[in-house]
Every structure is written in structure tokens, then in C-alpha cells.
Amino acid sequence: MPTAWQRRATIANPERRNASRSAATGPSATAALAAAILLAAAAIGRAENWTGFRGPGGLGHTSETNLPITWGGKDNRNVRWKAPLVGQGHASPIVWNDRVFVSTVAWPESVREREKVIPDHHLLCWRVSDGRRLWDTQIPPGRWVRTDFRSGPGGGYAAATPVTDGRLVFCAFGSSVMAAVDFQGKIVWRNEIEPHTFDVTLGSSPVLYRDTVILLCAMAKKQDSRIVAFEKATGKVKWETPLPTTGFGHSTPIIIHAGGTDQFIVVASAASETPDAIQSFDPAGGKRLWWCYGSGDVASPVYGAGIVYADSGRGGGPGIAVDPTGSGDVTKTHIKWRFDSAPSAMSSPIVVGKHLYRLRGRHIKCFRTDTGQTVYSKNVGDTGSPWASPIADGRGYIYFATAGKTHVVKSGPEFELLALNDLGDPNHASAAVSNGRIFLVGMRNLYCIAAP
């Protein structure tokens, strides 16, 4: 178990930072800084960074148009490289320029009763070009010893996807701990999340907004539910909003711009139907902006074609499409349409053009965004994992992608299967995309998929 010192947030040495600033002054330093900024801008222009769960906007979209649609098979077609994982988990990978990051956990081989031992928490970094592992940082765990392992590989200890701003990587683990790590693999700060009455696991991934990293803590005990915004640089709490009427949830919020303002959209209600299952907050200070009836738990919300769509993902509750430009209780004024009973769908939805797409069990379903009318429902058989959330590229191709089976579908009102791929290493993690490459986390390996 971690020591008392490990349980405190550890902050990077301020004297070292000040010394670095003093050394980097004067005309030559200014010129060097300008050159570095230009080089960084050029690098970013070449590679679209995938900064967190479901990409930089949290909606599963990339503007890239050169992604391969086929891979694997006997000749490992378009598999640029694969790298063995340390441990396991179902956190998704993230990418920044020439670095790819993944969170995992691992128990020592001697452990026989995993429900009694907190595993080692790993944040791993590989080089994008060739899959060389650059570092493996172990985060001292929190105090929550989990005994319910329903949430998949790694016992759910590594369910949350990390997020990065290009300077630090922010990661959260199921022992109820969160940390910031720099690009050299050094821990900058570490905080335990208390109280930790999460249901099953800490499933929500951290989200970046300006100088903060925000974590949804939707708890099994409603009195513990809250949103917490930490300062990125120090880990200190900048603001905190209690959610006393919000039941547990594992979905990752999204940040959108609608109604003339930025909004932090939260979906959580312990999978029950409640008057405020869907809520919007000001990400700068935590003030609640609007809320409406619905149901929420594992599936993240999505925004597109003028609507926020959300359902619980557990099945049975309603699917709600709401216009996000209102204020206060918008249940009677801004809900555009609804499903009375949305089937189980542990993954998150995606909007492409005028259609909403949903993976439900063995079915890929398409709906109109203006009315909610079903356009098609196609049984595609084994989907690898119905937990993995889809992504869409700049051509309108939708990737229901995993390190197991992947269906690549053309968006539009007619179902058109473009490719079916299988790497034989199924997991629940969603894909990441950057610079013509697709990154997939299996149970055994991290895969980089790219055309020649």
C-alpha cells in the first residue's frame, strides 16, 4: 500500500522551473523559442493529435482521410508494428506527435487472490514511428481495493483513458487515484480521489479545459457525487460542484460550444430515469446551466446536427435528443425526440452528417438526427466488443474498431460494409487515430495500423 508521503500530491520542483526560466532569457533564447514554436506547429500540422477518450473533441471524429480500411490476416497487412503491453486494461490509447500513451495495471505473478491486492498502476509510452517503448511509469495506487471485476480486463482498475495537453499526461485509475506525468515519464503531481464510493470502478476519463483537468465523480452514494476541476500544473482543486441528486455513472463527459457558450455535458443517473440525468455545466467554474429528464450510466453523450444525444448504455431507459441552447429545466421545452426504451449498448454513439449511429450487441443501427426515426438496423454478427466506441474519418467512414474484430462502414442512409478485419486480440478499448495511423489496444499488445 502507498505510504503517507505517496498519498500527497507531489509537485515538480519550482526552483528548477525558475532556474530554467532564468536561463532561457535574452535574444538568442527568444529566437530559439520562436524556432521551436514553428517546428512544433509544423509537427502538429502533419499529425492530428488524439488527446483523450474519443479524440480531441470527445466525439470520435478525425479529419484525416488516409486511414487504411483493411488490416490483419495471415500476412498482417497494414500492421506497421505491435508492442507487448505491461499488464492489461481497457483504457484507450492517446497520441501526441511521436508519442503514444496507454494506462494498464499488473498484478505480480505471485498474487493468487486479486480481490485482496491492488495491482501496480502503469502509464506506458511508446514511440509512434517504430513501437519502441520509451518509458513505463508506475503511479502509486490509491486506497480503494476493488473486489468487483465485472468491468473487464485489469479488473477495471485501468478503465479510464488518459488525456494530454502535449506537456503532461493526466491519468486516473480504479484505486481512486489521479496523476500528472510529464513526457519524460516523471510524476509531476498525484491526488487520491476521496471519498471514493464509485459503483464497480472509476470509469469516467479525465477531460481537459483551458488550465484545468476535470473529472466526473458520479458515485453510488449520491451525497458523494461531484465534479472536480484540478489545476493542470499543480493538481490543486480549482473548483468543485456537488451533485447531490446524481447517481452513479461511468461515462466520460464532453465539452461543446452551443448557445453562445462552452458547456460540460454530464450523463449519469445510476441507469435509472431521473429528472436531471442529462446536465450541462460551465466548464470554467462549474455552474449548472441546464438539465433534463433521461437516463445515464456507461455511454458517453454525443453532439452533432444541433442535438446532444444520450442514453444510459445499460438498456431499458430512454434515449434522449436535446437542443443544448436552453437554460434551467429544459425537459418540456428543448427535448427534440426520444426512444422510450433504448436497447443495451455499452459503447458510445456517434453522429456523422444527418445520422446517428449506435452499436447495439450484434447490430449497427442508424437513426435520423432530426426525428430519431430508424433508418436501418443491420445484424453484423460478432463485433469484437460492443463496449468499444466508434470513430469516423474525414471521408465519412465509420470504424467500429477493436484489436479483435473491426467493421468499417460507409456513413449514409444505406448500410455499406467496406471491410471486416480481425487481429485476434479482442479488448474493450476504443481506437485512437493520428497521422494516417490507427492505434488499437488488445489484451496482449498495442497495435499500430497504417497503409504503406
Backbone torsions as a table, in degrees:
resi	resn	phi	psi	omega
1	MET	NA	151.5	-178.0
2	PRO	-67.6	151.3	176.8
3	THR	-79.2	170.6	178.6
4	ALA	-61.4	-36.4	178.8
5	TRP	-64.7	-40.1	-179.2
6	GLN	-66.4	-27.4	-177.4
7	ARG	-77.7	-10.2	176.9
8	ARG	-86.3	151.5	173.8
9	ALA	-66.1	130.6	178.5
10	THR	-105.3	124.1	-173.5
11	ILE	-106.3	138.3	178.8
12	ALA	-57.3	145.1	-175.3
13	ASN	-57.4	113.1	-177.5
14	PRO	-68.3	-30.5	179.7
15	GLU	-65.3	-39.0	177.6
16	ARG	-64.1	-39.1	178.9
17	ARG	-65.2	-42.8	-180.0
18	ASN	-64.1	-39.4	178.3
19	ALA	-63.6	-39.2	178.8
20	SER	-64.0	-39.1	178.9
21	ARG	-65.2	-40.4	-178.4
22	SER	-64.1	-39.0	-179.0
23	ALA	-70.1	-31.0	-175.8
24	ALA	-94.2	58.6	177.0
25	THR	-128.5	167.7	179.0
26	GLY	96.6	169.6	-175.1
27	PRO	-61.6	-42.2	-177.2
28	SER	-65.0	-39.2	178.5
29	ALA	-66.3	-38.0	179.0
30	THR	-63.3	-43.4	179.1
31	ALA	-64.2	-41.8	179.2
32	ALA	-63.1	-40.2	178.9
33	LEU	-63.6	-42.8	179.1
34	ALA	-61.3	-42.0	179.1
35	ALA	-64.3	-39.8	179.5
36	ALA	-63.8	-39.9	179.3
37	ILE	-63.8	-41.7	178.5
38	LEU	-63.1	-42.4	179.0
39	LEU	-64.6	-41.5	178.7
40	ALA	-63.5	-42.0	179.0
41	ALA	-62.5	-39.7	179.0
42	ALA	-65.0	-41.0	179.8
43	ALA	-63.6	-43.1	179.8
44	ILE	-65.3	-35.4	177.7
45	GLY	-63.2	-32.4	-179.9
46	ARG	-79.5	-30.7	-174.3
47	ALA	-127.4	120.1	175.6
48	GLU	-79.3	115.6	-175.5
49	ASN	-76.1	143.3	179.0
50	TRP	-110.4	93.4	-161.1
51	THR	-86.1	-18.3	-176.9
52	GLY	-162.8	-166.1	-179.6
53	PHE	-59.5	123.7	-180.0
54	ARG	65.5	23.2	172.2
55	GLY	90.7	-178.9	-171.9
56	PRO	-62.2	-28.4	177.7
57	GLY	-98.4	-5.4	-178.4
58	GLY	73.0	14.0	-174.8
59	LEU	-112.1	-0.2	176.9
60	GLY	84.0	16.2	-175.5
61	HIS	-107.2	143.4	168.6
62	THR	-131.9	146.7	177.7
63	SER	-85.6	-4.1	-176.2
64	GLU	-67.6	146.5	-176.0
65	THR	-125.1	7.0	-176.4
66	ASN	-115.6	25.5	178.8
67	LEU	-76.2	140.6	175.6
68	PRO	-68.1	152.4	176.3
69	ILE	-109.0	-11.7	178.1
70	THR	-125.5	145.6	175.5
71	TRP	-164.0	167.9	176.9
72	GLY	84.0	-149.3	-176.4
73	GLY	82.4	-173.5	-177.0
74	LYS	-62.7	-30.5	-178.3
75	ASP	-98.3	8.8	-178.6
76	ASN	50.3	46.4	-178.2
77	ARG	-56.5	132.4	176.6
78	ASN	62.5	11.8	172.7
79	VAL	-86.0	99.9	-175.6
80	ARG	-65.7	-44.9	174.9
81	TRP	-162.9	161.8	169.8
82	LYS	-135.5	145.7	-176.5
83	ALA	-130.9	134.0	-179.7
84	PRO	-66.4	139.7	176.6
85	LEU	-82.4	155.4	167.2
86	VAL	-98.4	111.9	-176.9
87	GLY	76.3	-152.2	-176.9
88	GLN	-156.6	170.2	178.7
89	GLY	170.9	177.8	173.4
90	HIS	-125.2	25.4	167.1
91	ALA	-65.8	144.6	179.3
92	SER	-84.5	155.3	177.1
93	PRO	-75.2	157.9	171.1
94	ILE	-130.7	158.1	-173.9
95	VAL	-136.9	135.9	170.7
96	TRP	-135.5	111.3	-178.5
97	ASN	50.3	-110.0	-175.2
98	ASP	-100.3	22.3	-179.6
99	ARG	-128.0	138.0	172.3
100	VAL	-124.6	135.6	-172.9
101	PHE	-122.8	143.3	178.0
102	VAL	-143.6	139.9	173.2
103	SER	-97.0	134.8	176.1
104	THR	-142.7	171.9	170.7
105	VAL	-134.4	156.2	180.0
106	ALA	-148.4	132.9	172.9
107	TRP	-91.7	143.7	171.9
108	PRO	-57.4	148.9	-177.8
109	GLU	-60.0	-24.3	-177.6
110	SER	-75.5	-15.0	-176.3
111	VAL	-75.1	125.6	178.9
112	ARG	-106.4	-28.8	-179.3
113	GLU	-115.9	89.7	-173.9
114	ARG	-64.0	-26.4	-178.6
115	GLU	-70.9	-6.5	179.3
116	LYS	-107.5	-6.0	-173.2
117	VAL	-131.2	128.9	173.8
118	ILE	-76.1	128.7	-178.8
119	PRO	-74.6	165.5	172.4
120	ASP	-67.9	137.8	-179.3
121	HIS	-101.4	121.9	-175.8
122	HIS	-116.1	135.9	162.6
123	LEU	-114.2	118.5	-173.4
124	LEU	-111.0	147.7	-179.8
125	CYS	-132.1	130.3	176.2
126	TRP	-120.8	157.5	173.6
127	ARG	-84.1	130.7	-174.6
128	VAL	-63.5	-38.5	-170.9
129	SER	-64.7	-37.1	-173.6
130	ASP	-137.1	1.3	177.8
131	GLY	79.3	12.4	177.8
132	ARG	-70.9	129.7	177.7
133	ARG	-75.8	126.5	-176.5
134	LEU	-93.5	-38.5	176.4
135	TRP	-161.8	162.4	179.1
136	ASP	-138.3	104.9	-178.2
137	THR	-100.8	128.6	176.2
138	GLN	-94.7	126.7	178.6
139	ILE	-93.4	123.2	175.6
140	PRO	-56.2	128.3	-173.4
141	PRO	-72.4	166.4	171.9
142	GLY	-82.7	-160.3	-172.3
143	ARG	-105.4	-0.7	-176.8
144	TRP	-85.0	107.7	175.1
145	VAL	-88.2	113.1	-173.9
146	ARG	-87.1	143.9	179.0
147	THR	-122.9	-6.7	-179.6
148	ASP	-107.7	108.0	-173.9
149	PHE	-104.7	25.8	180.0
150	ARG	-62.3	-22.1	-170.4
151	SER	-83.4	17.3	165.9
152	GLY	101.1	-161.6	-175.3
153	PRO	-52.8	138.9	-176.8
154	GLY	77.0	11.4	-179.5
155	GLY	63.4	18.2	-179.1
156	GLY	80.8	-0.6	178.8
157	TYR	-67.8	-27.6	178.8
158	ALA	-119.1	63.9	179.4
159	ALA	-96.9	-34.8	-176.5
160	ALA	-76.8	135.3	177.2
161	THR	-83.2	135.5	176.6
162	PRO	-69.4	171.3	178.4
163	VAL	-141.8	148.7	-178.4
164	THR	-137.6	150.4	173.3
165	ASP	-108.0	11.0	-178.7
166	GLY	90.1	-7.0	176.9
167	ARG	-118.2	-44.3	179.0
168	LEU	-127.4	154.1	172.2
169	VAL	-112.2	127.4	-177.5
170	PHE	-107.8	123.9	-175.5
171	CYS	-130.8	148.1	178.4
172	ALA	-129.0	145.5	-177.8
173	PHE	-130.8	161.4	-173.6
174	GLY	-71.3	-8.3	172.2
175	SER	-79.2	6.3	178.7
176	SER	73.0	54.9	178.3
177	VAL	-138.2	149.7	178.5
178	MET	-136.6	143.7	-176.8
179	ALA	-146.2	158.0	172.6
180	ALA	-115.8	132.0	-177.4
181	VAL	-127.7	136.5	179.8
182	ASP	-82.0	176.6	-173.5
183	PHE	-74.6	-3.8	173.0
184	GLN	-97.7	0.5	177.0
185	GLY	90.0	13.3	-179.5
186	LYS	-95.3	135.4	178.3
187	ILE	-71.9	124.7	179.7
188	VAL	-93.7	-43.7	171.9
189	TRP	-152.4	162.9	-177.5
190	ARG	-150.2	131.0	179.3
191	ASN	-130.8	138.7	169.0
192	GLU	-88.0	142.5	-179.3
193	ILE	-93.7	109.6	-178.3
194	GLU	-129.3	138.7	-6.5
195	PRO	-71.4	165.5	-175.5
196	HIS	-126.2	58.8	177.9
197	THR	-89.4	45.6	174.6
198	PHE	-63.8	154.8	174.0
199	ASP	-89.9	121.4	178.7
200	VAL	66.8	-58.6	-178.2
201	THR	-160.0	172.3	170.4
202	LEU	-86.5	102.8	-173.3
203	GLY	-104.7	-22.6	-178.1
204	SER	-72.8	136.4	178.0
205	SER	-89.4	147.0	176.8
206	PRO	-65.9	151.4	-176.6
207	VAL	-128.3	137.4	179.7
208	LEU	-92.4	141.5	169.9
209	TYR	-149.6	114.7	-179.3
210	ARG	50.9	-118.3	-175.9
211	ASP	-95.7	17.9	-177.8
212	THR	-126.8	158.6	168.3
213	VAL	-120.9	124.7	-169.2
214	ILE	-110.8	135.8	-179.9
215	LEU	-125.6	127.6	172.7
216	LEU	-82.2	121.8	176.5
217	CYS	-114.7	80.7	179.2
218	ALA	-94.2	113.7	-164.4
219	MET	-106.3	161.8	173.5
220	ALA	-66.7	-32.8	171.4
221	LYS	-95.1	110.9	-174.2
222	LYS	-57.2	-32.2	-178.2
223	GLN	-65.6	-16.0	178.4
224	ASP	-95.3	-10.1	-176.4
225	SER	-66.6	141.1	-177.2
226	ARG	-169.9	165.1	168.4
227	ILE	-112.7	133.0	-178.8
228	VAL	-124.1	128.3	175.9
229	ALA	-109.1	118.0	179.3
230	PHE	-100.4	144.2	171.2
231	GLU	-64.9	129.3	-177.4
232	LYS	-60.2	-40.0	-172.8
233	ALA	-73.3	-33.8	-171.2
234	THR	-120.6	-19.8	-174.9
235	GLY	83.2	0.3	178.0
236	LYS	-71.3	146.8	179.4
237	VAL	-71.4	122.5	177.4
238	LYS	-89.6	-43.4	173.0
239	TRP	-152.7	158.5	-179.1
240	GLU	-146.0	130.1	-179.7
241	THR	-117.4	115.5	176.4
242	PRO	-66.2	147.9	177.3
243	LEU	-126.9	69.2	-170.5
244	PRO	-68.8	-13.0	178.7
245	THR	-108.2	7.7	-174.5
246	THR	-102.1	121.5	175.9
247	GLY	-80.2	-177.0	-173.4
248	PHE	-64.3	156.6	176.8
249	GLY	-162.8	151.5	-179.1
250	HIS	-119.9	3.9	-176.7
251	SER	-77.5	157.7	176.0
252	THR	-97.2	125.2	178.3
253	PRO	-64.4	164.1	174.5
254	ILE	-122.7	156.5	174.0
255	ILE	-112.4	125.5	-179.7
256	ILE	-126.5	167.5	171.3
257	HIS	-118.5	113.1	-177.4
258	ALA	-152.7	150.8	-179.2
259	GLY	62.2	26.6	177.8
260	GLY	79.6	11.8	-177.3
261	THR	-149.0	157.1	172.4
262	ASP	-75.1	142.9	-177.8
263	GLN	-136.2	140.7	176.4
264	PHE	-105.6	108.1	-171.3
265	ILE	-96.7	122.3	-177.4
266	VAL	-115.0	136.2	175.5
267	VAL	-129.1	111.7	-179.8
268	ALA	-163.7	133.9	179.1
269	SER	-161.6	23.1	-176.4
270	ALA	59.0	31.3	179.3
271	ALA	63.8	11.6	177.6
272	SER	-100.6	164.4	175.4
273	GLU	-85.7	120.9	-177.6
274	THR	-135.0	161.0	-177.7
275	PRO	-68.3	-18.4	-177.0
276	ASP	-135.4	41.5	179.8
277	ALA	-64.3	-32.2	178.3
278	ILE	-109.4	123.0	-175.7
279	GLN	-135.1	148.8	176.7
280	SER	-120.6	137.1	-179.3
281	PHE	-131.0	154.6	172.0
282	ASP	-74.6	115.5	-176.7
283	PRO	-71.4	-10.0	179.0
284	ALA	-83.6	-25.6	-176.4
285	GLY	-145.2	-7.5	175.3
286	GLY	90.9	3.2	179.1
287	LYS	-67.8	135.8	177.4
288	ARG	-75.0	132.0	-176.1
289	LEU	-100.5	-49.6	177.8
290	TRP	-153.8	167.7	178.7
291	TRP	-157.4	160.7	177.3
292	CYS	-156.8	167.8	178.7
293	TYR	-62.6	148.1	175.5
294	GLY	167.2	-158.5	179.2
295	SER	-147.5	140.1	-176.8
296	GLY	-150.2	146.6	173.8
297	ASP	-161.4	-85.1	-169.7
298	VAL	-94.6	-28.5	-175.6
299	ALA	-84.9	133.6	176.4
300	SER	-77.4	153.2	176.6
301	PRO	-72.9	169.0	177.0
302	VAL	-138.7	153.2	-179.1
303	TYR	-131.4	133.7	177.5
304	GLY	175.4	156.2	-180.0
305	ALA	53.6	30.6	175.2
306	GLY	84.0	5.1	-179.0
307	ILE	-127.5	150.5	162.4
308	VAL	-98.7	125.4	176.6
309	TYR	-113.0	139.7	178.9
310	ALA	-151.2	144.2	166.2
311	ASP	-144.6	172.7	-172.8
312	SER	-75.4	-28.3	-173.2
313	GLY	87.7	-22.1	-179.4
314	ARG	-78.6	-23.0	-177.2
315	GLY	94.1	151.5	176.8
316	GLY	95.3	-35.3	180.0
317	GLY	-85.3	177.0	-177.5
318	PRO	-78.3	155.8	166.4
319	GLY	-104.2	128.8	-171.0
320	ILE	-122.5	131.7	170.8
321	ALA	-111.1	122.5	-174.4
322	VAL	-129.1	140.5	172.0
323	ASP	-76.2	119.1	-171.8
324	PRO	-87.9	25.7	-176.6
325	THR	-103.0	7.0	-177.4
326	GLY	-90.4	-168.9	175.9
327	SER	-147.1	152.2	-177.8
328	GLY	69.9	-151.5	178.6
329	ASP	-78.4	111.8	-174.9
330	VAL	-105.3	14.3	-176.1
331	THR	-56.4	-41.8	-176.3
332	LYS	-89.7	-7.7	-172.5
333	THR	-118.7	-28.0	-169.8
334	HIS	-124.8	-0.9	172.9
335	ILE	-73.0	123.0	-175.3
336	LYS	-87.1	-41.1	176.4
337	TRP	-163.3	170.4	-177.1
338	ARG	-154.5	152.5	164.2
339	PHE	-96.3	138.1	178.4
340	ASP	-71.9	-32.7	179.9
341	SER	-147.5	101.6	179.8
342	ALA	-81.9	128.1	179.4
343	PRO	-63.6	166.6	179.5
344	SER	-61.5	134.4	179.6
345	ALA	-159.3	91.8	-172.6
346	MET	-69.0	-21.7	177.4
347	SER	-78.4	178.6	178.6
348	SER	-102.2	154.3	179.8
349	PRO	-78.5	171.3	175.0
350	ILE	-143.9	143.0	175.7
351	VAL	-109.2	127.1	175.0
352	VAL	-130.2	114.9	-177.3
353	GLY	64.1	-125.1	-177.3
354	LYS	-98.2	15.2	-175.2
355	HIS	-129.2	146.8	174.7
356	LEU	-105.7	132.8	-178.7
357	TYR	-117.8	142.1	-175.3
358	ARG	-142.6	129.6	173.6
359	LEU	-94.0	117.4	-177.4
360	ARG	-127.9	102.2	-177.0
361	GLY	62.4	-117.8	178.6
362	ARG	-94.6	2.9	-173.8
363	HIS	-108.7	136.2	165.9
364	ILE	-99.7	122.5	-176.2
365	LYS	-115.9	146.2	179.6
366	CYS	-127.7	134.5	-178.7
367	PHE	-131.2	154.1	172.3
368	ARG	-76.0	134.9	-179.0
369	THR	-75.7	-20.5	-178.0
370	ASP	-85.0	-26.2	-175.9
371	THR	-127.1	-18.3	-173.8
372	GLY	80.8	3.0	-179.5
373	GLN	-64.9	137.6	177.8
374	THR	-69.7	127.6	177.4
375	VAL	-93.1	-47.1	172.2
376	TYR	-157.2	161.8	173.5
377	SER	-140.3	116.2	-173.4
378	LYS	-119.8	123.7	174.1
379	ASN	-79.0	114.4	-176.9
380	VAL	-107.9	6.9	178.6
381	GLY	79.0	-145.0	-177.2
382	ASP	-66.2	122.9	-178.6
383	THR	-103.1	10.7	-178.8
384	GLY	81.7	-71.1	172.5
385	SER	-149.7	122.2	176.3
386	PRO	-74.5	0.8	177.6
387	TRP	-84.9	-30.2	-174.7
388	ALA	-70.4	132.4	-176.4
389	SER	-87.8	141.7	-176.2
390	PRO	-74.9	160.7	172.2
391	ILE	-126.5	158.6	178.3
392	ALA	-131.2	138.8	-179.4
393	ASP	-99.9	-177.4	-176.2
394	GLY	-69.7	-13.2	176.1
395	ARG	-88.4	-6.0	-175.0
396	GLY	85.7	15.5	175.0
397	TYR	-84.7	135.2	-179.1
398	ILE	-108.8	126.6	-178.3
399	TYR	-105.7	108.5	169.7
400	PHE	-88.9	80.4	-160.8
401	ALA	-107.9	136.6	170.5
402	THR	-145.1	172.4	174.2
403	ALA	-76.6	-5.4	168.0
404	GLY	-93.5	-120.3	-179.3
405	LYS	-84.9	145.1	178.5
406	THR	-132.6	129.9	172.0
407	HIS	-105.9	126.5	174.8
408	VAL	-106.8	121.2	-171.7
409	VAL	-124.0	142.2	174.4
410	LYS	-83.0	130.1	179.9
411	SER	-69.6	157.5	-179.3
412	GLY	134.4	175.6	-174.6
413	PRO	-74.8	-10.7	177.9
414	GLU	-112.4	134.8	177.9
415	PHE	-70.1	127.8	177.0
416	GLU	-141.2	110.9	179.0
417	LEU	-84.1	120.9	-179.4
418	LEU	-90.8	-33.5	-178.0
419	ALA	-163.7	152.9	172.7
420	LEU	-129.2	120.1	-175.5
421	ASN	-122.8	157.3	179.7
422	ASP	-152.2	118.0	176.3
423	LEU	-94.3	-7.5	176.4
424	GLY	71.2	21.8	-178.5
425	ASP	-135.4	63.1	-169.9
426	PRO	-64.9	145.1	177.3
427	ASN	-158.1	171.7	-178.4
428	HIS	-90.1	-7.3	-173.5
429	ALA	-66.3	143.6	175.1
430	SER	-84.7	165.6	-175.9
431	ALA	-82.5	159.4	169.1
432	ALA	-124.2	153.4	-175.5
433	VAL	-135.0	137.3	173.3
434	SER	-164.2	130.1	171.7
435	ASN	52.6	48.7	177.0
436	GLY	78.8	4.9	-178.4
437	ARG	-113.8	146.4	173.3
438	ILE	-114.0	132.3	-179.7
439	PHE	-114.6	131.0	-176.1
440	LEU	-130.8	134.8	178.3
441	VAL	-103.5	120.6	174.9
442	GLY	-100.2	-164.4	174.2
443	MET	-78.1	-28.1	-175.0
444	ARG	-110.5	-36.3	-170.0
445	ASN	-136.1	159.9	164.9
446	LEU	-98.8	131.9	-176.0
447	TYR	-115.5	140.7	171.9
448	CYS	-115.0	119.0	-177.9
449	ILE	-109.1	127.7	179.6
450	ALA	-157.4	145.7	175.5
451	ALA	-71.5	154.9	179.7
452	PRO	-59.1	NA	NA
